[in-house]
């Protein structure tokens, strides 16, 4: 398996990038849907439409894309470990990426919980909250991409 990953590194990297794009699209879309959901009457037809859309975005886009991003990302880590050894994981750019990833995984879980609260008509967050936090995944993505592409502080 490791040989396959090393020999097909660019393919795995491309699949990782594609799955990350899908994950980020869903992570940016769901809070925006929450904003619009807040303006409808609970129990109305539109309330039902938003609840279905939120569930589908999470289950059909966000969750599978996150899993694929993780699988392909771990494949890249294993391939890199063969090429460079495991010590690359201690470089500042990798640690920064890992920290941003931990935030994204946590935010993913937070939004999944928020979706359940919307489904149960128990959302306690304001429209302003969802508008203000909508871009958090994109900020994390910027940090991740720049840390990987520049390998800052790498000696």
GROMACS elastic network, one bead per residue, 0.5 to 0.9 nm:
[ bonds ]
;  ai    aj funct       b0    kb
    1     4     6  0.50931   500
    1     5     6  0.63576   500
    1     6     6  0.87749   500
    2     5     6  0.50201   500
    2     6     6  0.61908   500
    2     7     6  0.85343   500
    2    75     6  0.80892   500
    2    78     6  0.68817   500
    2    79     6  0.62558   500
    2    82     6  0.78648   500
    3     6     6  0.51408   500
    3     7     6  0.60012   500
    3     8     6  0.83671   500
    3    79     6  0.79212   500
    3    82     6  0.88943   500
    4     7     6  0.51743   500
    4     8     6  0.58838   500
    4     9     6  0.81033   500
    4    79     6  0.87344   500
    5     8     6  0.51414   500
    5     9     6  0.54626   500
    5    10     6  0.89555   500
    5    11     6  0.86971   500
    5    12     6  0.70631   500
    5    75     6  0.64237   500
    5    76     6  0.71920   500
    5    78     6  0.77269   500
    5    79     6  0.55448   500
    6     9     6  0.50948   500
    6    10     6  0.87541   500
    6    75     6  0.89598   500
    6    76     6  0.82545   500
    6    78     6  0.84245   500
    6    80     6  0.77097   500
    6    82     6  0.76103   500
    6    83     6  0.77738   500
    7    10     6  0.83584   500
    7    79     6  0.87218   500
    8    11     6  0.52895   500
    8    12     6  0.62580   500
    8    13     6  0.85707   500
    9    12     6  0.52020   500
    9    13     6  0.60254   500
    9    14     6  0.85633   500
    9    75     6  0.85755   500
    9    76     6  0.69269   500
    9    79     6  0.70662   500
    9    80     6  0.88066   500
   10    14     6  0.60186   500
   10    15     6  0.85594   500
   11    14     6  0.50866   500
   11    15     6  0.62177   500
   11    16     6  0.85209   500
   12    15     6  0.50955   500
   12    16     6  0.60418   500
   12    17     6  0.86381   500
   12    72     6  0.60141   500
   12    73     6  0.81612   500
   12    75     6  0.72544   500
   12    76     6  0.69169   500
   13    17     6  0.62271   500
   13    18     6  0.86877   500
   13    72     6  0.71652   500
   13    73     6  0.77024   500
   13    75     6  0.87494   500
   13    76     6  0.68092   500
   14    17     6  0.51298   500
   14    18     6  0.62407   500
   14    19     6  0.86616   500
   15    18     6  0.50919   500
   15    19     6  0.61435   500
   15    20     6  0.85222   500
   15    68     6  0.83406   500
   15    69     6  0.80499   500
   15    72     6  0.68450   500
   16    19     6  0.52426   500
   16    20     6  0.61065   500
   16    21     6  0.86406   500
   16    68     6  0.71884   500
   16    69     6  0.52831   500
   16    70     6  0.80492   500
   16    71     6  0.81485   500
   16    72     6  0.50732   500
   16    73     6  0.60937   500
   16    76     6  0.85419   500
   17    20     6  0.50684   500
   17    21     6  0.61901   500
   17    22     6  0.87640   500
   17    69     6  0.76229   500
   17    72     6  0.88371   500
   18    21     6  0.51593   500
   18    22     6  0.64621   500
   18    23     6  0.87370   500
   18    65     6  0.87230   500
   18    69     6  0.82602   500
   19    22     6  0.51172   500
   19    23     6  0.61419   500
   19    24     6  0.86184   500
   19    64     6  0.85329   500
   19    65     6  0.50928   500
   19    66     6  0.71658   500
   19    67     6  0.85919   500
   19    68     6  0.60072   500
   19    69     6  0.52085   500
   19    70     6  0.89682   500
   19    72     6  0.84694   500
   20    24     6  0.60286   500
   20    25     6  0.84299   500
   20    65     6  0.66538   500
   20    66     6  0.70947   500
   20    68     6  0.81460   500
   20    69     6  0.55181   500
   20    70     6  0.89044   500
   21    24     6  0.51970   500
   21    25     6  0.60825   500
   21    26     6  0.87126   500
   21    65     6  0.83192   500
   22    25     6  0.50554   500
   22    26     6  0.63404   500
   22    27     6  0.86048   500
   22    61     6  0.67299   500
   22    62     6  0.71851   500
   22    65     6  0.58432   500
   22    66     6  0.83322   500
   23    26     6  0.53257   500
   23    27     6  0.61278   500
   23    28     6  0.86414   500
   23    61     6  0.67344   500
   23    62     6  0.50516   500
   23    63     6  0.76607   500
   23    64     6  0.80684   500
   23    66     6  0.55966   500
   23    69     6  0.77483   500
   24    28     6  0.59977   500
   24    29     6  0.83610   500
   24    62     6  0.78381   500
   24    65     6  0.86582   500
   24    66     6  0.88404   500
   24   137     6  0.67766   500
   24   138     6  0.71484   500
   24   141     6  0.78502   500
   25    28     6  0.52727   500
   25    29     6  0.60288   500
   25    30     6  0.87158   500
   25    61     6  0.83562   500
   25    62     6  0.80422   500
   26    30     6  0.60229   500
   26    57     6  0.63088   500
   26    58     6  0.72356   500
   26    61     6  0.60126   500
   26    62     6  0.51682   500
   26    63     6  0.89796   500
   26    65     6  0.86742   500
   27    30     6  0.57268   500
   27    31     6  0.73334   500
   27    57     6  0.88496   500
   27    58     6  0.85139   500
   27    62     6  0.66009   500
   27   104     6  0.89905   500
   27   107     6  0.86835   500
   27   108     6  0.72112   500
   27   111     6  0.83032   500
   27   134     6  0.82827   500
   27   135     6  0.89982   500
   27   137     6  0.65441   500
   27   138     6  0.85894   500
   28    31     6  0.64125   500
   28    32     6  0.69850   500
   28   134     6  0.61025   500
   28   135     6  0.66915   500
   28   136     6  0.83587   500
   28   137     6  0.67456   500
   28   138     6  0.73700   500
   29    32     6  0.53201   500
   29    33     6  0.63209   500
   29    34     6  0.88315   500
   29    57     6  0.80536   500
   29   134     6  0.81728   500
   30    33     6  0.50738   500
   30    34     6  0.63028   500
   30    35     6  0.88462   500
   30    53     6  0.88529   500
   30    54     6  0.64478   500
   30    57     6  0.69150   500
   30    58     6  0.77112   500
   30   111     6  0.78041   500
   30   115     6  0.86430   500
   30   134     6  0.83770   500
   31    35     6  0.63577   500
   31    36     6  0.88680   500
   31   111     6  0.76896   500
   31   130     6  0.56553   500
   31   131     6  0.73750   500
   31   133     6  0.77731   500
   31   134     6  0.55916   500
   32    35     6  0.50782   500
   32    36     6  0.66094   500
   32    37     6  0.86234   500
   32   130     6  0.70483   500
   32   131     6  0.70148   500
   32   134     6  0.66270   500
   33    36     6  0.51841   500
   33    37     6  0.59663   500
   33    38     6  0.86688   500
   33    50     6  0.72149   500
   33    53     6  0.81383   500
   33    54     6  0.71060   500
   34    38     6  0.62569   500
   34    50     6  0.80551   500
   34    54     6  0.79377   500
   34   114     6  0.88578   500
   34   115     6  0.82166   500
   34   118     6  0.81180   500
   34   127     6  0.78001   500
   34   130     6  0.68950   500
   34   131     6  0.89824   500
   35    38     6  0.54716   500
   35    39     6  0.73625   500
   35   126     6  0.83821   500
   35   127     6  0.53278   500
   35   128     6  0.81246   500
   35   129     6  0.88522   500
   35   130     6  0.60507   500
   35   131     6  0.67507   500
   36    39     6  0.56501   500
   36    40     6  0.75359   500
   36    50     6  0.82705   500
   36   127     6  0.83523   500
   37    40     6  0.57719   500
   37    41     6  0.87256   500
   37    46     6  0.79756   500
   37    47     6  0.66404   500
   37    50     6  0.59195   500
   37    51     6  0.81056   500
   37   118     6  0.85059   500
   38    41     6  0.80238   500
   38    42     6  0.87716   500
   38    47     6  0.87149   500
   38   118     6  0.89395   500
   38   123     6  0.87341   500
   38   126     6  0.81778   500
   38   127     6  0.66776   500
   39   127     6  0.86635   500
   40    43     6  0.87628   500
   40    44     6  0.72290   500
   40    45     6  0.89661   500
   40    46     6  0.65207   500
   40    47     6  0.60435   500
   41    44     6  0.55006   500
   41    45     6  0.86203   500
   41    46     6  0.77794   500
   41    47     6  0.65331   500
   42    45     6  0.87242   500
   42    46     6  0.85305   500
   42    47     6  0.57266   500
   42    48     6  0.84041   500
   42   121     6  0.69283   500
   43    46     6  0.81320   500
   43    47     6  0.58410   500
   43    48     6  0.68934   500
   43   121     6  0.86919   500
   44    47     6  0.50432   500
   44    48     6  0.65466   500
   44    49     6  0.87907   500
   45    48     6  0.51941   500
   45    49     6  0.63279   500
   45    50     6  0.88011   500
   46    50     6  0.60963   500
   46    51     6  0.84752   500
   47    50     6  0.52357   500
   47    51     6  0.61937   500
   47    52     6  0.86905   500
   48    51     6  0.50859   500
   48    52     6  0.62079   500
   48    53     6  0.85808   500
   48   119     6  0.86844   500
   49    52     6  0.52243   500
   49    53     6  0.61387   500
   49    54     6  0.86210   500
   50    54     6  0.60038   500
   50    55     6  0.85028   500
   51    54     6  0.51877   500
   51    55     6  0.62172   500
   51    56     6  0.86392   500
   51   115     6  0.78946   500
   51   118     6  0.71240   500
   51   119     6  0.58544   500
   52    55     6  0.51681   500
   52    56     6  0.61321   500
   52    57     6  0.85668   500
   52   119     6  0.87844   500
   53    56     6  0.51246   500
   53    57     6  0.60262   500
   53    58     6  0.85341   500
   54    57     6  0.51910   500
   54    58     6  0.62089   500
   54    59     6  0.85928   500
   54   115     6  0.66069   500
   54   118     6  0.89263   500
   54   119     6  0.88037   500
   55    58     6  0.52327   500
   55    59     6  0.60135   500
   55    60     6  0.81458   500
   55   112     6  0.88732   500
   55   115     6  0.72075   500
   55   116     6  0.86320   500
   55   119     6  0.86622   500
   56    59     6  0.51189   500
   56    60     6  0.53217   500
   56    61     6  0.72984   500
   56    62     6  0.89045   500
   57    60     6  0.55507   500
   57    61     6  0.51886   500
   57    62     6  0.62284   500
   57    63     6  0.85275   500
   58    61     6  0.57669   500
   58    63     6  0.58351   500
   58    64     6  0.85800   500
   58   111     6  0.88123   500
   58   112     6  0.71528   500
   58   115     6  0.84113   500
   59    62     6  0.62916   500
   59    63     6  0.54566   500
   59    64     6  0.70583   500
   60    63     6  0.67237   500
   60    64     6  0.64674   500
   60    65     6  0.83621   500
   61    64     6  0.59051   500
   61    65     6  0.59051   500
   61    66     6  0.84355   500
   62    65     6  0.52975   500
   62    66     6  0.59904   500
   62    67     6  0.86345   500
   62   108     6  0.81925   500
   63    66     6  0.51844   500
   63    67     6  0.62586   500
   63    68     6  0.86935   500
   63   108     6  0.85805   500
   64    67     6  0.51143   500
   64    68     6  0.61407   500
   64    69     6  0.84827   500
   65    68     6  0.51029   500
   65    69     6  0.59538   500
   65    70     6  0.84945   500
   66    69     6  0.50027   500
   66    70     6  0.61196   500
   66    71     6  0.86002   500
   66   105     6  0.84295   500
   66   108     6  0.88160   500
   67    70     6  0.51096   500
   67    71     6  0.61435   500
   67    72     6  0.86083   500
   68    71     6  0.50187   500
   68    72     6  0.59833   500
   68    73     6  0.81377   500
   69    72     6  0.53656   500
   69    73     6  0.57440   500
   69    74     6  0.83978   500
   70    74     6  0.59753   500
   70    75     6  0.84243   500
   71    74     6  0.52585   500
   71    75     6  0.61892   500
   71    76     6  0.87605   500
   72    76     6  0.62879   500
   72    77     6  0.87109   500
   73    76     6  0.50619   500
   73    77     6  0.63163   500
   73    78     6  0.87602   500
   74    78     6  0.62107   500
   74    79     6  0.85280   500
   75    78     6  0.51976   500
   75    79     6  0.61429   500
   75    80     6  0.85179   500
   76    79     6  0.50013   500
   76    80     6  0.59379   500
   76    81     6  0.84222   500
   77    80     6  0.50581   500
   77    81     6  0.60732   500
   77    82     6  0.87947   500
   77    86     6  0.86197   500
   77    89     6  0.84678   500
   78    81     6  0.50002   500
   78    82     6  0.65366   500
   78    83     6  0.88185   500
   78    86     6  0.85529   500
   79    82     6  0.53026   500
   79    83     6  0.64315   500
   79    84     6  0.86619   500
   80    84     6  0.56601   500
   80    85     6  0.69455   500
   80    86     6  0.78262   500
   80    88     6  0.82185   500
   81    84     6  0.52553   500
   81    87     6  0.79696   500
   81    88     6  0.76387   500
   81    89     6  0.86517   500
   82    85     6  0.56219   500
   82    86     6  0.78898   500
   84    87     6  0.76084   500
   84    88     6  0.68399   500
   85    88     6  0.66573   500
   85    89     6  0.88169   500
   86    89     6  0.59911   500
   86    90     6  0.82384   500
   87    90     6  0.57259   500
   87    91     6  0.75411   500
   88    91     6  0.54578   500
   88    94     6  0.74115   500
   89    92     6  0.83858   500
   89    93     6  0.87499   500
   89    94     6  0.57271   500
   89    95     6  0.69356   500
   90    93     6  0.84248   500
   90    94     6  0.66377   500
   90    95     6  0.63721   500
   91    94     6  0.54288   500
   91    95     6  0.63260   500
   91    96     6  0.87061   500
   91   151     6  0.85248   500
   91   153     6  0.81275   500
   91   154     6  0.67348   500
   91   155     6  0.89447   500
   92    95     6  0.50828   500
   92    96     6  0.60488   500
   92    97     6  0.85657   500
   92   147     6  0.85027   500
   92   151     6  0.79524   500
   92   152     6  0.73469   500
   92   153     6  0.64526   500
   92   154     6  0.70095   500
   93    96     6  0.50707   500
   93    97     6  0.61996   500
   93    98     6  0.86576   500
   93   144     6  0.84741   500
   93   146     6  0.87319   500
   93   148     6  0.63919   500
   93   150     6  0.82343   500
   93   151     6  0.52754   500
   93   152     6  0.58787   500
   93   153     6  0.70890   500
   93   154     6  0.72769   500
   94    98     6  0.61287   500
   94    99     6  0.85939   500
   94   144     6  0.88153   500
   94   147     6  0.72756   500
   94   148     6  0.72717   500
   94   151     6  0.79749   500
   95    98     6  0.50170   500
   95    99     6  0.61515   500
   95   100     6  0.86470   500
   96    99     6  0.51183   500
   96   100     6  0.62617   500
   96   101     6  0.85584   500
   96   143     6  0.77527   500
   96   144     6  0.72686   500
   96   147     6  0.68344   500
   97   100     6  0.51553   500
   97   101     6  0.60638   500
   97   102     6  0.86068   500
   97   140     6  0.87299   500
   97   143     6  0.71653   500
   97   145     6  0.81680   500
   97   147     6  0.64320   500
   97   148     6  0.73375   500
   98   102     6  0.61228   500
   98   103     6  0.86303   500
   98   144     6  0.82903   500
   99   102     6  0.51360   500
   99   103     6  0.64173   500
   99   104     6  0.88043   500
  100   103     6  0.50501   500
  100   104     6  0.63050   500
  100   105     6  0.87712   500
  100   140     6  0.55167   500
  100   141     6  0.77284   500
  100   143     6  0.70322   500
  100   144     6  0.64736   500
  101   105     6  0.61380   500
  101   106     6  0.84515   500
  101   140     6  0.75885   500
  101   141     6  0.86054   500
  101   144     6  0.77644   500
  102   105     6  0.51583   500
  102   106     6  0.61243   500
  102   107     6  0.85105   500
  103   106     6  0.50660   500
  103   107     6  0.59973   500
  103   108     6  0.84513   500
  103   137     6  0.85265   500
  103   140     6  0.76234   500
  104   108     6  0.59369   500
  104   109     6  0.85534   500
  104   136     6  0.86454   500
  104   137     6  0.64144   500
  104   140     6  0.70643   500
  104   141     6  0.86643   500
  105   108     6  0.50235   500
  105   109     6  0.63381   500
  105   110     6  0.86605   500
  106   109     6  0.51241   500
  106   110     6  0.61538   500
  106   111     6  0.86762   500
  107   111     6  0.60929   500
  107   112     6  0.84883   500
  107   136     6  0.85758   500
  107   137     6  0.78098   500
  108   111     6  0.52460   500
  108   112     6  0.62228   500
  108   113     6  0.87005   500
  108   137     6  0.89940   500
  109   112     6  0.50172   500
  109   113     6  0.62323   500
  109   114     6  0.85960   500
  110   113     6  0.51304   500
  110   114     6  0.62008   500
  110   115     6  0.86812   500
  111   115     6  0.60727   500
  111   116     6  0.86266   500
  112   115     6  0.50675   500
  112   116     6  0.64784   500
  112   117     6  0.88422   500
  113   116     6  0.51223   500
  113   117     6  0.64001   500
  113   118     6  0.87825   500
  114   118     6  0.62181   500
  114   119     6  0.85581   500
  114   122     6  0.89014   500
  114   123     6  0.68948   500
  114   124     6  0.88701   500
  114   125     6  0.86812   500
  115   118     6  0.50868   500
  115   119     6  0.61639   500
  115   120     6  0.86735   500
  115   123     6  0.84382   500
  116   120     6  0.62600   500
  116   121     6  0.86237   500
  116   122     6  0.84679   500
  116   123     6  0.86512   500
  117   120     6  0.50208   500
  117   121     6  0.60459   500
  117   123     6  0.50921   500
  117   124     6  0.81050   500
  118   122     6  0.57832   500
  118   123     6  0.51048   500
  118   124     6  0.88634   500
  119   122     6  0.76134   500
  119   123     6  0.84736   500
  120   123     6  0.78870   500
  123   126     6  0.82876   500
  125   128     6  0.82068   500
  125   129     6  0.62278   500
  125   130     6  0.73793   500
  126   129     6  0.50934   500
  126   130     6  0.66705   500
  126   131     6  0.87465   500
  127   130     6  0.52922   500
  127   131     6  0.62166   500
  127   132     6  0.86145   500
  128   131     6  0.50441   500
  128   132     6  0.59920   500
  128   133     6  0.85142   500
  129   132     6  0.51932   500
  129   133     6  0.60954   500
  129   134     6  0.83703   500
  130   133     6  0.52531   500
  130   134     6  0.57679   500
  131   134     6  0.53136   500
  131   135     6  0.81125   500
  132   135     6  0.71565   500
  132   136     6  0.83325   500
  133   136     6  0.54396   500
  133   137     6  0.84318   500
  134   137     6  0.73883   500
  134   138     6  0.83741   500
  135   138     6  0.52259   500
  135   139     6  0.63516   500
  135   140     6  0.88134   500
  136   139     6  0.51240   500
  136   140     6  0.63253   500
  136   141     6  0.86310   500
  137   140     6  0.50647   500
  137   141     6  0.61165   500
  137   142     6  0.86761   500
  138   142     6  0.61713   500
  138   143     6  0.86538   500
  139   142     6  0.51001   500
  139   143     6  0.63765   500
  139   144     6  0.86969   500
  140   143     6  0.51069   500
  140   144     6  0.61817   500
  140   145     6  0.86473   500
  141   144     6  0.50016   500
  141   145     6  0.60083   500
  141   146     6  0.84364   500
  142   145     6  0.52474   500
  142   146     6  0.60240   500
  142   147     6  0.83549   500
  143   146     6  0.53777   500
  143   147     6  0.59732   500
  143   148     6  0.85861   500
  144   147     6  0.52012   500
  144   148     6  0.61946   500
  144   149     6  0.85580   500
  145   148     6  0.52569   500
  145   149     6  0.59621   500
  145   150     6  0.83180   500
  146   149     6  0.51713   500
  146   150     6  0.56912   500
  146   151     6  0.75883   500
  146   152     6  0.82103   500
  147   150     6  0.55944   500
  147   151     6  0.52645   500
  147   152     6  0.61510   500
  148   151     6  0.52445   500
  148   152     6  0.80761   500
  149   152     6  0.83617   500
  150   153     6  0.87484   500
  150   154     6  0.87307   500
  151   154     6  0.56936   500
  152   155     6  0.86392   500
